[in-house]
Amino acid sequence: MKATVYSIDGKALREVQLPPQFECEVRYDLISRAAISDQTKHYQPKGNYPLAGMETSARYRGRKGDFGSGKNRGMAIRPREVLPKGRLGRVKRIPSAVKGRRAHPPHVNEKILEKVNKKEYRAALLSAIAATASSEAVKKRGHRISKQLPIVVENAFESLAKAKEAFRALSSLIAEDLSRTRKGKARSGVGCRRGGKRYPKSALVVVSSDAPVLKAARNIPGIDVVKASSLSVELLAPGAKAGRLALYSEAALAEIAKL
């Protein structure tokens, strides 16, 4: 399978042989499962500290003959702090006490992390990479593109250090899809009053190493930039839907061949 290499000005330069990863079968079921697994890694675990309210010297002393007993003192017999010479401190530990434990706290028993086997995740990752070369899958996600997929750009793209340079290069390659994501939509709820917006996902830019374009292009609406070694199914299939528009540097293809 071959692809056309474009310059940063959008001109076709030559053809390049793609790694076999782009010819894998597109398994939508595996991609969806792996993408959901990636999403669950961002969840905040529920539950409180198991020993919250219990780290205190307070203990129940209600037996009549005990040293420092609270019986027959005209006070409620509750777990109280241990003080010198048998004195009774403040009530602690019980739910009705100040800074006491909660009566029915949320438990940490619920498993919110969706795990996937290593071989299954690798198969999903290769399948998601192959989906970026499928015009049918990419257009089904709503991307607008007229070029042959996947889009491969020369290595000079990685050395772009300014956002305006990266935007100019992307505009010459995927202008139709960039225009789709520039306006954005107002967030719902309080976010819209703060001027927040949500931008549709545009292209995923894949580079070979820590190139300057990683910082230059990250603030362009809808664009994500990632190293080939850090590719994840969540980036290749946002919302667990395969077929994201992807733009690969020529050097990144050699790194993808190692996956």
C-alpha positions in Angstrom: 0.0 0.0 0.0 1.4 3.4 -1.0 0.6 7.0 -0.1 1.5 10.4 -1.5 4.0 12.5 0.4 3.0 16.2 0.5 5.1 19.3 1.1 4.2 21.8 3.8 2.8 23.9 1.0 0.4 21.1 0.0 2.2 20.0 -3.2 2.6 16.3 -4.0 6.2 15.3 -3.9 6.5 11.5 -4.3 5.1 8.2 -3.2 6.1 6.2 -0.2 5.5 2.6 0.9 3.3 2.4 4.0 3.9 0.0 6.8 1.8 -3.2 6.9 -0.1 -1.8 10.0 -2.2 0.3 7.5 -3.5 -2.9 5.9 -4.9 -4.5 9.0 -8.6 -5.4 9.2 -10.7 -2.6 10.8 -12.3 -4.2 13.8 -14.8 -1.6 15.1 -15.7 -3.8 18.1 -12.1 -3.9 19.3 -11.6 -0.2 18.7 -14.7 0.7 20.7 -13.7 -1.5 23.6 -10.1 -0.2 23.8 -11.2 3.4 23.4 -13.6 3.1 26.3 -10.8 1.5 28.3 -8.6 4.5 27.7 -11.4 6.8 28.8 -11.8 5.1 32.1 -8.2 5.8 33.0 -9.1 9.5 33.3 -11.9 8.8 35.9 -11.4 9.9 39.5 -11.7 7.0 41.9 -14.8 7.2 44.1 -14.8 6.8 47.9 -13.3 8.4 50.9 -10.2 7.6 53.0 -11.0 4.3 54.8 -9.6 5.6 58.1 -11.3 9.1 57.9 -12.4 10.1 61.4 -10.9 7.0 63.0 -7.3 8.3 63.6 -7.8 9.4 67.1 -7.1 8.3 70.7 -10.8 8.3 71.5 -12.3 5.1 73.0 -15.4 4.1 74.7 -15.1 4.1 78.5 -18.5 3.4 80.0 -17.7 0.5 82.4 -18.3 1.5 86.0 -15.1 0.2 87.5 -12.7 1.3 84.7 -10.1 4.0 85.3 -11.4 7.2 83.9 -14.9 5.9 83.3 -17.6 8.3 82.2 -20.3 6.5 84.2 -22.1 8.5 86.9 -20.5 11.8 85.8 -23.6 13.4 84.4 -22.3 13.3 80.8 -23.1 11.3 77.7 -21.0 8.1 77.5 -19.4 8.4 74.1 -16.0 7.6 72.7 -13.8 10.4 74.1 -10.2 11.5 73.7 -7.7 10.0 76.1 -6.2 12.7 78.3 -3.7 12.5 81.2 -4.8 11.5 84.7 -7.9 9.8 83.5 -9.6 12.9 82.2 -12.2 12.8 79.4 -11.6 14.8 76.2 -13.9 15.7 73.4 -16.2 13.1 71.7 -14.6 11.7 68.6 -14.9 8.9 66.1 -18.7 8.5 65.9 -20.7 10.0 63.1 -22.5 12.5 65.4 -19.2 13.9 66.7 -17.3 16.8 65.2 -14.8 15.5 62.6 -16.1 12.0 63.2 -16.5 9.3 60.6 -19.3 9.3 58.1 -22.2 7.0 58.8 -22.6 5.5 55.3 -19.6 6.7 53.1 -19.3 5.8 49.5 -17.3 2.6 49.1 -14.3 2.1 46.8 -15.5 -1.4 45.8 -16.8 -0.3 42.4 -14.4 -1.1 39.6 -14.4 1.9 37.3 -11.4 0.9 35.3 -12.1 -1.1 32.2 -9.1 -3.3 31.6 -8.2 -4.8 28.2 -5.7 -7.6 27.4 -2.3 -6.4 26.0 -2.7 -8.4 22.8 -6.3 -7.3 22.4 -5.3 -3.6 22.9 -2.5 -3.9 20.3 -4.9 -5.4 17.8 -7.3 -2.5 18.4 -4.5 0.0 18.0 -3.4 -1.4 14.7 -7.0 -1.6 13.6 -7.5 2.1 14.5 -4.4 3.0 12.5 -5.8 1.1 9.5 -9.1 3.0 9.9 -7.3 6.3 9.3 -6.5 5.1 5.8 -10.1 4.3 5.0 -12.0 7.1 3.3 -15.3 5.5 4.1 -14.5 5.4 7.9 -13.1 8.9 7.9 -16.0 10.5 6.1 -18.4 8.6 8.3 -17.0 10.5 11.3 -17.9 13.8 9.6 -14.4 14.8 8.4 -14.2 16.7 5.1 -11.3 15.7 3.0 -10.6 15.4 -0.7 -7.1 14.0 -0.7 -6.1 10.4 -0.8 -5.7 8.8 2.7 -3.6 8.5 4.7 -2.1 12.0 4.4 1.7 11.9 4.7 3.7 15.1 5.0 7.5 15.7 4.5 9.7 15.7 7.6 10.2 19.5 7.4 6.7 19.7 9.0 8.2 18.5 12.3 10.5 21.5 12.5 7.8 24.1 12.4 8.2 26.0 15.7 5.4 28.7 15.5 1.7 28.2 15.6 1.0 30.4 12.6 3.5 28.3 10.5 1.8 25.1 11.6 -1.6 26.5 10.9 -0.5 27.6 7.5 0.8 24.2 6.7 -2.3 22.4 7.9 -4.5 24.9 6.0 -2.7 23.8 2.7 -3.3 20.1 3.5 -6.7 19.9 5.3 -8.3 23.3 4.8 -11.9 21.9 4.4 -11.7 20.1 7.7 -10.1 22.9 9.6 -12.8 25.3 8.6 -15.4 22.9 10.0 -13.8 23.1 13.5 -12.8 26.8 13.8 -16.1 28.2 15.1 -16.9 25.7 17.8 -20.0 25.6 20.0 -20.7 27.1 23.3 -20.4 24.8 26.3 -23.6 23.9 28.2 -24.3 25.0 31.7 -21.9 27.3 33.7 -19.2 26.8 31.0 -21.1 28.9 28.4 -21.2 31.9 30.8 -17.5 31.7 31.2 -17.0 32.0 27.4 -16.0 28.3 27.1 -16.4 26.5 23.8 -16.2 23.0 22.5 -14.5 22.3 19.2 -15.1 19.3 17.0 -12.2 17.0 16.6 -10.1 17.6 13.4 -6.9 15.9 12.4 -4.5 14.0 14.6 -0.9 14.9 13.8 1.5 12.1 14.3 5.3 12.9 14.5 8.3 10.8 15.1 9.9 12.4 18.2 9.9 15.5 20.4 9.7 17.9 17.5 8.9 21.6 17.8 5.6 21.2 16.1 4.3 19.3 19.2 4.0 22.7 20.9 3.4 24.8 17.8 0.2 23.0 16.8 -1.4 22.0 20.1 -3.4 25.2 20.4 -5.0 25.0 17.0 -8.7 24.2 17.6 -9.6 20.5 16.9 -5.9 19.5 16.3 -4.1 17.0 18.5 -0.4 16.3 18.2 1.3 13.1 19.4 4.5 11.1 19.0 4.1 7.8 17.2 5.4 5.9 20.2 2.6 7.5 22.4 -0.3 6.7 20.1 -3.5 5.5 21.8 -6.8 4.2 20.6 -8.6 7.1 22.3 -6.7 9.6 20.2 -7.3 7.6 17.0 -10.9 7.0 17.7 -12.4 9.8 19.9 -15.7 8.9 21.4 -14.9 5.2 20.6 -15.6 5.9 16.9 -13.0 4.8 14.5 -11.8 6.8 11.4 -10.2 10.0 12.7 -8.5 12.1 10.1 -4.8 11.6 10.6 -1.7 13.3 9.3 1.6 11.5 9.5 5.1 12.8 9.0 7.3 10.7 6.8 9.6 9.9 9.7 6.6 8.8 11.9 5.9 5.9 9.5 9.1 4.2 10.5 8.1 4.5 14.2 4.6 3.1 13.4 6.2 0.1 11.7 7.7 -0.8 15.1 4.3 -1.0 16.9 
